[in-house]
Amino acid sequence: MNNGGLAPCESAFCRRRDNTDGAFPFSAVNHAVREDAMGRGMGWVWVLALGCAGGDGDTAEIVPDTGDVVLLDLAVTFTETPTDGVPEAASWFAFSAPDAAAYTCAIDGSAFACDDGTAFVVPMTLGEHVFSVTASGPDGEQGAPAAFEWTITSVFDGDHPELVPTSMLPAPVGDDGWRGIFRINCDFAHSSYDDPIVFPGEEGRAHLHRFYGNMATDFMTTMESLYAIPESSCQGNTVNSSAYWVPALLAPAYDEITGERLLDGDGEPAWEAVPAVVGNDDVAHEVFYYSAGVDDLDSIESIPPGLRMIAGTATTMPGTEQDASIVRWHCQSWESSDGSNPNFSATIPECVEPDRLRMDIFFPNCWNGVDLDSEDHKSHMAYPVNDGGPNGTHCPETHPIPLLRPSYHYAFPVLPGNSDPETQSSRGWRLASDHYEVTDSQAGGLSLHGDWFNAWHPEVLEAILEGCVKGGLDCHDGNLGNGYRLSGTTAGTQVEPEVVNRGMGL
């Protein structure tokens, strides 16, 4: 028989008419496989090298009912691969084989499932890597593995646009309680009624949030999307594509001339968002910190990509104040500090013009070592403990891995345009998540909380940990403590939807 000029192969996967499987060797262009003598009058079944025309991934299958040869093309073709020799934070692959029913992938020999023909891998260490994929047929037939090799280089090799050389060395931490700290500023990205942690895939289900960092954060956000669309409003831009969000802070809306309370389109008292002091590096307040939450600095590990969590409780009601070590309010004029002046409030205090209202949110930093999220978005994490023993402040046994600790530190200016006309203060302000009536006797802000979704470039976050936190330095303005600082902030779309139902949405 003639094979039509196609190349021979050494083996193929065939199925006999009796529905039993077997692999049969090929040694020439034309090969014969003896059909088992079952009285079916089939005699010889010819299996040609036709199944190998596409490459080593092709197999041939004999259909049980007819004895016909079905050629399975399991040769894998890559349609997307990483760029070789660049400092990518994550790697994407796309591939296909015409007759594949499933795929098995491996990175540097470690296998994982990748049945949809794509693979997203993060983090990746510096150096050379090998990605391989094998296609499988409907009955488990396997083609030959296809492999792609590439090299990941350091973000600090060459001229990375988001890393600026600097000769300024951060000072050691002072006596204010920080063991080692890194501070950055971010501009406002946008506002929406989405929450990709609490309501993933559900548009408009949440109370009104204000988002910072990754500019594309919405109800469909995932770890992969954060890395795939990395533009950020924070210092560092694409190397800091993490998402940060908090409930919108709202002030009663008044007529600027008469001082009377304005009404919204439904005839209800109107509210307006109070913007934080963020944006331009020269005037803005550093809003996000990364620091040490335990005493043993050498034990701290970097935060795994994709880890997300919530600090604070959005359902807090009057009579159940939150712990000031987790969330708190204060006026900037109070000069509050944990060490010398722990003057904090569980609710929004009346800060008088031109003061600033401050809020702090401290995230848990002890990880269970397994989960990137949990059902309540909290239980995979825990706060450190101090039982008076020789270990000082340390992680509990249930969550033994100390991570770098994120925290939020916002400042909101009290101005004539947002203050209470009678007291020129922040009286009457509330959060969009406050599910209770704010009155002169019951201040708002009890539901203070924050959400965080990690998408830092792993090498940059590791540099923050090693240079600033473990180094015991006070790193300001995105200074990494290694001769580089992060680039400046970028304004987002700054879209502001209408405040509906006191910010609680529909």
CORURSUL-V117757 format. One record per residue. N is the residue number from 0. RES is the residue in three letters. SS is DSSP state (hx for helix, st for strand, lp for the rest). D_LAST is the distance of its C-alpha to the last C-alpha in Angstrom with 1 decimal. Layout:
n = (N:N)
res = (RES:RES)
ss = (SS:SS)
d_last = (D_LAST:D_LAST)
This chain:
n = (0:1:2:3:4:5:6:7:8:9:10:11:12:13:14:15:16:17:18:19:20:21:22:23:24:25:26:27:28:29:30:31:32:33:34:35:36:37:38:39:40:41:42:43:44:45:46:47:48:49:50:51:52:53:54:55:56:57:58:59:60:61:62:63:64:65:66:67:68:69:70:71:72:73:74:75:76:77:78:79:80:81:82:83:84:85:86:87:88:89:90:91:92:93:94:95:96:97:98:99:100:101:102:103:104:105:106:107:108:109:110:111:112:113:114:115:116:117:118:119:120:121:122:123:124:125:126:127:128:129:130:131:132:133:134:135:136:137:138:139:140:141:142:143:144:145:146:147:148:149:150:151:152:153:154:155:156:157:158:159:160:161:162:163:164:165:166:167:168:169:170:171:172:173:174:175:176:177:178:179:180:181:182:183:184:185:186:187:188:189:190:191:192:193:194:195:196:197:198:199:200:201:202:203:204:205:206:207:208:209:210:211:212:213:214:215:216:217:218:219:220:221:222:223:224:225:226:227:228:229:230:231:232:233:234:235:236:237:238:239:240:241:242:243:244:245:246:247:248:249:250:251:252:253:254:255:256:257:258:259:260:261:262:263:264:265:266:267:268:269:270:271:272:273:274:275:276:277:278:279:280:281:282:283:284:285:286:287:288:289:290:291:292:293:294:295:296:297:298:299:300:301:302:303:304:305:306:307:308:309:310:311:312:313:314:315:316:317:318:319:320:321:322:323:324:325:326:327:328:329:330:331:332:333:334:335:336:337:338:339:340:341:342:343:344:345:346:347:348:349:350:351:352:353:354:355:356:357:358:359:360:361:362:363:364:365:366:367:368:369:370:371:372:373:374:375:376:377:378:379:380:381:382:383:384:385:386:387:388:389:390:391:392:393:394:395:396:397:398:399:400:401:402:403:404:405:406:407:408:409:410:411:412:413:414:415:416:417:418:419:420:421:422:423:424:425:426:427:428:429:430:431:432:433:434:435:436:437:438:439:440:441:442:443:444:445:446:447:448:449:450:451:452:453:454:455:456:457:458:459:460:461:462:463:464:465:466:467:468:469:470:471:472:473:474:475:476:477:478:479:480:481:482:483:484:485:486:487:488:489:490:491:492:493:494:495:496:497:498:499:500:501:502:503:504:505)
res = (MET:ASN:ASN:GLY:GLY:LEU:ALA:PRO:CYS:GLU:SER:ALA:PHE:CYS:ARG:ARG:ARG:ASP:ASN:THR:ASP:GLY:ALA:PHE:PRO:PHE:SER:ALA:VAL:ASN:HIS:ALA:VAL:ARG:GLU:ASP:ALA:MET:GLY:ARG:GLY:MET:GLY:TRP:VAL:TRP:VAL:LEU:ALA:LEU:GLY:CYS:ALA:GLY:GLY:ASP:GLY:ASP:THR:ALA:GLU:ILE:VAL:PRO:ASP:THR:GLY:ASP:VAL:VAL:LEU:LEU:ASP:LEU:ALA:VAL:THR:PHE:THR:GLU:THR:PRO:THR:ASP:GLY:VAL:PRO:GLU:ALA:ALA:SER:TRP:PHE:ALA:PHE:SER:ALA:PRO:ASP:ALA:ALA:ALA:TYR:THR:CYS:ALA:ILE:ASP:GLY:SER:ALA:PHE:ALA:CYS:ASP:ASP:GLY:THR:ALA:PHE:VAL:VAL:PRO:MET:THR:LEU:GLY:GLU:HIS:VAL:PHE:SER:VAL:THR:ALA:SER:GLY:PRO:ASP:GLY:GLU:GLN:GLY:ALA:PRO:ALA:ALA:PHE:GLU:TRP:THR:ILE:THR:SER:VAL:PHE:ASP:GLY:ASP:HIS:PRO:GLU:LEU:VAL:PRO:THR:SER:MET:LEU:PRO:ALA:PRO:VAL:GLY:ASP:ASP:GLY:TRP:ARG:GLY:ILE:PHE:ARG:ILE:ASN:CYS:ASP:PHE:ALA:HIS:SER:SER:TYR:ASP:ASP:PRO:ILE:VAL:PHE:PRO:GLY:GLU:GLU:GLY:ARG:ALA:HIS:LEU:HIS:ARG:PHE:TYR:GLY:ASN:MET:ALA:THR:ASP:PHE:MET:THR:THR:MET:GLU:SER:LEU:TYR:ALA:ILE:PRO:GLU:SER:SER:CYS:GLN:GLY:ASN:THR:VAL:ASN:SER:SER:ALA:TYR:TRP:VAL:PRO:ALA:LEU:LEU:ALA:PRO:ALA:TYR:ASP:GLU:ILE:THR:GLY:GLU:ARG:LEU:LEU:ASP:GLY:ASP:GLY:GLU:PRO:ALA:TRP:GLU:ALA:VAL:PRO:ALA:VAL:VAL:GLY:ASN:ASP:ASP:VAL:ALA:HIS:GLU:VAL:PHE:TYR:TYR:SER:ALA:GLY:VAL:ASP:ASP:LEU:ASP:SER:ILE:GLU:SER:ILE:PRO:PRO:GLY:LEU:ARG:MET:ILE:ALA:GLY:THR:ALA:THR:THR:MET:PRO:GLY:THR:GLU:GLN:ASP:ALA:SER:ILE:VAL:ARG:TRP:HIS:CYS:GLN:SER:TRP:GLU:SER:SER:ASP:GLY:SER:ASN:PRO:ASN:PHE:SER:ALA:THR:ILE:PRO:GLU:CYS:VAL:GLU:PRO:ASP:ARG:LEU:ARG:MET:ASP:ILE:PHE:PHE:PRO:ASN:CYS:TRP:ASN:GLY:VAL:ASP:LEU:ASP:SER:GLU:ASP:HIS:LYS:SER:HIS:MET:ALA:TYR:PRO:VAL:ASN:ASP:GLY:GLY:PRO:ASN:GLY:THR:HIS:CYS:PRO:GLU:THR:HIS:PRO:ILE:PRO:LEU:LEU:ARG:PRO:SER:TYR:HIS:TYR:ALA:PHE:PRO:VAL:LEU:PRO:GLY:ASN:SER:ASP:PRO:GLU:THR:GLN:SER:SER:ARG:GLY:TRP:ARG:LEU:ALA:SER:ASP:HIS:TYR:GLU:VAL:THR:ASP:SER:GLN:ALA:GLY:GLY:LEU:SER:LEU:HIS:GLY:ASP:TRP:PHE:ASN:ALA:TRP:HIS:PRO:GLU:VAL:LEU:GLU:ALA:ILE:LEU:GLU:GLY:CYS:VAL:LYS:GLY:GLY:LEU:ASP:CYS:HIS:ASP:GLY:ASN:LEU:GLY:ASN:GLY:TYR:ARG:LEU:SER:GLY:THR:THR:ALA:GLY:THR:GLN:VAL:GLU:PRO:GLU:VAL:VAL:ASN:ARG:GLY:MET:GLY:LEU)
ss = (lp:lp:lp:lp:lp:lp:lp:lp:lp:lp:st:st:st:st:st:lp:lp:lp:lp:lp:st:st:st:st:st:lp:lp:lp:lp:st:st:st:st:st:lp:lp:lp:lp:lp:lp:lp:lp:lp:st:st:st:st:st:hx:hx:hx:hx:lp:lp:lp:lp:lp:st:st:st:st:st:lp:lp:lp:lp:lp:lp:st:st:st:st:st:lp:lp:lp:st:st:st:st:lp:lp:lp:lp:lp:st:lp:lp:lp:lp:st:st:st:st:st:st:lp:lp:lp:lp:lp:st:st:st:st:st:st:lp:lp:st:st:st:st:lp:lp:lp:lp:st:st:st:st:lp:lp:lp:lp:lp:st:st:st:st:st:st:st:st:st:st:lp:lp:lp:lp:lp:st:lp:lp:lp:st:st:st:st:st:st:st:lp:lp:lp:lp:lp:lp:lp:lp:lp:lp:st:st:st:lp:lp:lp:lp:lp:st:st:lp:lp:lp:lp:lp:lp:lp:lp:st:st:st:st:lp:st:lp:st:st:st:st:st:lp:lp:lp:lp:lp:lp:lp:lp:lp:lp:lp:lp:lp:lp:lp:lp:st:st:st:st:st:st:lp:lp:lp:lp:lp:lp:lp:lp:hx:hx:hx:hx:hx:hx:lp:lp:lp:st:lp:st:lp:lp:hx:hx:hx:st:lp:lp:st:st:st:st:st:lp:st:st:st:st:lp:st:lp:lp:lp:lp:lp:lp:st:lp:st:lp:lp:lp:lp:lp:st:lp:st:st:st:lp:lp:st:lp:lp:lp:lp:lp:lp:lp:lp:lp:lp:lp:st:st:st:st:lp:lp:lp:lp:lp:hx:hx:hx:lp:st:lp:lp:lp:lp:lp:lp:st:st:st:st:st:lp:lp:lp:lp:lp:lp:lp:lp:lp:lp:lp:lp:lp:lp:st:st:st:st:st:hx:hx:hx:lp:lp:st:lp:lp:lp:st:lp:lp:lp:st:lp:lp:lp:lp:lp:lp:st:lp:lp:lp:st:st:st:st:st:st:st:lp:lp:lp:st:st:lp:lp:lp:lp:lp:lp:lp:lp:lp:lp:lp:lp:lp:st:st:lp:lp:st:lp:lp:lp:lp:lp:lp:lp:lp:st:lp:lp:hx:hx:hx:lp:st:st:st:lp:st:st:st:st:st:st:st:st:st:lp:lp:lp:lp:lp:lp:lp:lp:lp:lp:lp:st:lp:lp:lp:lp:st:st:lp:lp:lp:lp:lp:lp:lp:lp:lp:lp:lp:lp:lp:lp:lp:lp:lp:st:st:st:st:st:lp:lp:st:lp:hx:hx:hx:hx:hx:hx:hx:hx:hx:hx:hx:hx:lp:lp:lp:st:st:st:lp:lp:lp:st:lp:lp:lp:lp:st:st:st:lp:lp:lp:lp:lp:lp:lp:lp:lp:lp:lp:lp:lp:lp:hx:hx:hx:lp:lp:lp)
d_last = (72.8:71.2:68.0:67.3:67.8:64.9:65.2:66.3:64.2:65.4:63.2:60.7:58.7:59.9:59.3:62.4:62.5:62.7:59.2:60.4:59.5:61.8:62.1:65.3:67.2:68.0:71.2:71.9:70.4:71.0:70.2:70.9:69.2:71.2:69.2:70.0:72.7:70.9:73.0:70.4:73.0:70.7:73.3:72.1:68.6:68.5:65.6:65.9:64.5:62.1:59.3:60.0:59.8:56.4:57.5:57.8:54.4:55.6:56.7:58.4:57.6:59.8:57.9:59.2:59.7:61.5:62.8:61.3:60.5:56.8:56.3:53.2:52.3:50.8:51.6:48.6:47.8:45.6:43.2:41.6:43.2:42.9:45.0:48.2:49.1:45.8:43.8:40.7:38.1:37.3:39.1:38.0:40.1:39.8:42.7:43.7:46.6:47.1:47.7:45.7:43.7:42.8:43.5:44.6:44.3:45.9:45.8:49.2:50.1:47.0:45.5:41.9:40.1:38.9:38.7:36.5:39.0:37.3:37.6:35.8:37.8:37.2:38.9:42.3:45.3:47.6:50.5:51.3:49.2:49.6:46.9:48.2:46.8:48.4:47.4:48.0:48.8:47.4:50.1:50.1:52.5:52.2:53.0:54.4:52.1:51.0:50.8:49.5:50.8:49.3:49.5:46.8:48.1:47.0:44.6:47.3:49.9:50.0:47.9:44.3:42.2:39.8:42.6:44.7:48.2:48.8:51.8:49.8:49.9:47.3:48.8:48.9:46.3:47.2:47.2:43.5:42.7:41.6:43.8:43.0:40.0:38.5:36.2:34.3:32.2:29.2:27.5:23.8:22.6:19.1:15.5:12.4:9.4:12.0:14.4:17.4:18.9:16.4:14.4:17.2:16.9:13.1:11.5:8.2:7.9:8.9:8.7:10.4:13.9:17.1:19.4:23.2:25.9:25.4:24.0:22.7:20.5:17.3:15.8:19.2:21.3:24.4:27.6:29.3:26.9:27.3:31.0:31.0:29.1:30.4:29.9:28.8:28.2:30.3:34.0:35.6:33.2:33.9:35.6:32.5:29.7:27.8:24.1:23.1:19.7:18.4:15.4:15.4:17.8:16.8:19.3:19.2:19.9:23.3:25.6:28.2:31.0:30.4:28.3:26.0:22.3:20.3:17.4:14.4:14.0:12.6:15.6:14.1:15.9:15.2:15.2:16.7:17.2:20.7:22.5:24.9:28.5:28.7:30.3:33.9:36.3:38.4:36.0:33.2:32.8:33.2:29.9:30.4:33.4:35.1:37.6:39.7:38.3:41.6:45.2:46.8:45.8:47.7:45.7:42.4:41.2:38.9:35.3:35.0:33.0:29.6:29.3:25.8:24.8:22.7:24.4:23.1:20.7:17.0:17.2:20.1:20.4:23.1:26.5:25.9:26.5:26.6:30.0:31.0:32.5:29.1:26.8:27.9:27.8:30.8:32.1:34.2:37.1:37.4:38.8:37.4:38.7:38.9:42.7:44.0:41.2:38.4:36.6:32.9:30.0:27.1:25.1:24.9:28.3:29.3:30.8:32.7:33.1:34.3:33.4:30.8:28.3:28.7:26.8:28.2:26.8:29.5:28.9:31.1:34.0:35.8:35.1:36.1:37.7:36.1:32.3:30.1:27.0:26.5:24.1:22.8:23.4:26.0:28.9:30.6:31.2:32.8:34.0:37.8:40.1:43.3:45.7:48.5:50.4:52.0:49.0:47.1:43.4:42.7:40.4:40.5:42.2:39.0:37.6:40.9:40.1:39.4:37.3:36.8:34.2:31.2:29.9:27.7:29.1:27.1:28.4:26.5:28.7:28.7:29.5:29.9:26.8:24.5:26.6:26.7:29.2:31.2:31.8:31.2:29.4:26.1:25.6:22.1:20.6:17.8:15.9:12.2:12.9:14.7:13.4:16.1:17.4:19.4:22.6:26.1:27.2:24.3:23.5:20.4:20.5:21.3:18.7:20.4:20.5:21.1:21.1:24.1:25.2:28.9:30.4:33.3:36.5:38.4:41.6:40.1:38.2:41.6:43.3:40.9:41.7:45.5:46.1:43.9:42.9:46.0:48.1:47.0:46.1:43.6:42.2:40.5:39.0:38.7:42.4:43.1:46.5:48.3:49.3:45.9:42.7:39.4:38.7:36.5:32.8:31.1:28.2:25.2:23.2:21.4:18.5:16.1:12.7:11.4:10.3:6.9:6.9:10.0:9.0:6.8:3.8:0.0)
